Amino acid sequence: MIAVGLDGFSKGWVAVTIDGDRRTISFHTDIADALSRPFDRAGIDIPIGLTDDGERDCDLLARVRLRPHTSRVFTGARRWLWQQFDDPDLANAEALRRGQTRVSRQLWHLGKKIMEVDAFVRANAARDIREVHPELVFLQLNGGEPLPRKKSEEGDALRCRLLRRSGFREIDRWLTEVRIGTGAKRDDVLDACAVALAAREPCGSVPEAPPRDAHDLPMQIWF
């Protein structure tokens, strides 16, 4: 099978493809281009399936698994935030008026990519495209032991070792000469690799039987 793992960065998307024993990396400006080639299953590190109030069981369950590093799961994505507002302060004022939680600046800046993926997935309902959280994948690869921060030297080195053990023999070259000039950071590449592994052979999901949102998208995180 052909599996693709996607992780967003400032200029677009990192795409890692696993096709049998062959593993390739590419960089794309938009999600449609990243998924324009044939694939059997794709994983994306972005919320898929959204509620009106931003609360999803899958996020809460992912946080439980990632304790004590619960901040590695962003929560609060809502379509109306970006459909109705282009200013985070106005969006947060409306959220408070509705009795909802405020959206963090970090999540707000992911809005363009969240809406890009939301539109693509809804328009391609027949394709197998799943939400994957790379930190859950790395946790699985590390035998359930929590990992250091991914931007720390220790955390970066451990994630590289886990990926080499999982067949990414060229990860060092990808992180140096291949990545340079694309705008993607080291952790973007590492996360895309982890997402590709879950797309190829998922180990599980939270929850196992997911609820669906107003557009019939499952609210489920795979790893």
N, C-alpha and C positions, 0 to 999 in steps of 0.2 A: 504494500500500500504506500501511497505518497502522503506524507504528513507535513504540515506547515505550521511553524510557530511564529507569531508576530508580537513585537513589542514596539510601542511608540516612542519616538524621540522628537526633539524640537523641529526637525525638518521633514519628518515623515515616519516611516516604519522600517524596522529591521525584520527581515524574513529569513528564517532558517528552515530549510527543506530537508527532510529525511526520506530518501527513496531507496529502500533496501539498505545496502551498506554505504551508499553514497550520501554525503552530507554537504550541503552548499549554503552559502549565505549571500543575500542580496539586499539592496537598499532602495526604497520606493517613496515617492512623494505622497501617494494616497493609497487607501485600502483597496480600491478597485484594481489598481495596477499590481499591488502586492499579491492579490489573489486572482490574477488574470490567467495564470497557468493552471493546468489540470492538477487537482488534488482530491484525495479521498476524505480527508478530515483536516480541519484547521483549528488551531487554538489561538486565542487572542487575550493578552493581558489588559483587559478593559471590561468594565461592567456591561453585561448583556442581559436585558430584561430589567425594567425599571419600575419602581412604584411611584405613586404620586407624592408620598411623604419622604422618600429616600431611604426607608427602612426595609432591609432585605434579610431574611433568615440566613441566607448563604454567607453574608458578610459576618454576621455574629458567630456562626459556626466556624468560619475560617479563623476568626480572631481567637476563639477558644483553642484551636489547634496550634496557633502560633504563639501562645503565651510563653514567656512574658512579653513578647514583641508584638503586642496587639496593634500598635500604630502602623504596622506594615500593611494593614487593610484599610483602604479609603472607604468611607461610607457617605451616604447622603446624595447620590446622583439622582436627579429628577429631570425629566424631559422639559417641563415647563420652565425651569430655571433658565435654560439657554434658548428656548423657543420664544420667550416673552421678554427677556432682558439681555442687554449687552454690558451691564454694569453690575458688579458683584454686590455693591452696597444696596442698590435698589432691589436686587434679587433677594438679599438677606432680609431687607425690610418686609418684603412680601412673605417670606418664609415665616418670620416671626408673627406677622398678622394672621397667618394660617395656623399658628400654634405648632410650627415645625422647627427643627433644628436649623441653625445657620450652616451655610456651605463654607468650607475652608478655602483659603486662597489657592492652595495646592490643587484641590479638586476642581475649583472653578476654572483654572487654566487647562485642565484636561477636558473641559466641556466640548471643544471643537472636535476632538478625537472621539469622545463618547457619542456625540451626535452623528459623526461620520460612520462609525461602526453600526450604530442603531439603524440608520437608514439602509446601510448595505445589507445587514442581516435580515431586516424585514423584507427587502426586495429580493432576497435569495433564500427564501424559507426552505427550499428543497435541499440546500447544501448543508453539509455537516460542519457547522461553525460553532465552537464552544468557548465559553469563558474559562480561562485557566489562570491560576495565580502561581507565578514562578516560585514564590517563597514556600508554598505548600509542596511543590515539586522538590525543591532543594531539601526541605525537611524530610521528605520521604527518602531521598537519595542518601541522606546523612543518618539513616537508621532511626529517625524520630528525635534526634538530638538537636536542640535549637542552635542556630548558626549565629556567628557574630554579624554585625552590620555589614551589608554588602559593599559599602563604600570604604570600609576599613581595609587595611592591608591584609590582615588575617582573614577577614571574610571573603575578600576577593580571591585569595590564594586557595581557600577551602573550596569555593564554588568551582574554580578552575580544575582542581583535582577531581572533584565529583563528576564534572563533565568529561574529563579525559577518561575516567573509569567507565563512563557511559558511551564511549565511542567517538568523542569529538577530539580526534588526534591533532587537528589543525587549529585548535582553539587559540593557541599562542599567536599564530600568524594572523588569525582573524582579528585578534585584539590589537595588533600592532599595524602591520603594513596594509591589511585589507580595510580596517576601520578608519584609518587616518584620512581626513578630508571629507568624510561623510557627514559629520556633525553628531554622529551617534557616540555615546559614552560607553565605557567598558561594561558597566552593569546593564546597559541596554542589550548588548550582544549576549551576555551571559543569560539574561532573562529570556531572550528569544530562543536560545538553545534549550532551556528548561521547559519552556512552553511547547516546543516541538516534540520533546520526549513524551509529554503528557498527551499530545495530539496523536502520536504514533501508538502508544500503548498506555491508556489511562489506568491508574492504580485505584482510583475511586473518585468520589465527588461529595460535596456537601450542598444541600441535602441529597440523599439518594433518590427520593421522589419529590421533585421540585414543584412549587407552585408556578403558575404562569402569570405574566403581566397582562395589561389591557390589550396588547398586540399579540398575545399567545406565544411570547418568548419565554423559555424556561429561565427561572432565576436560580442558577446552579453553577457552582465553581468546581472545575475539575482539577485533578492533580495526578 
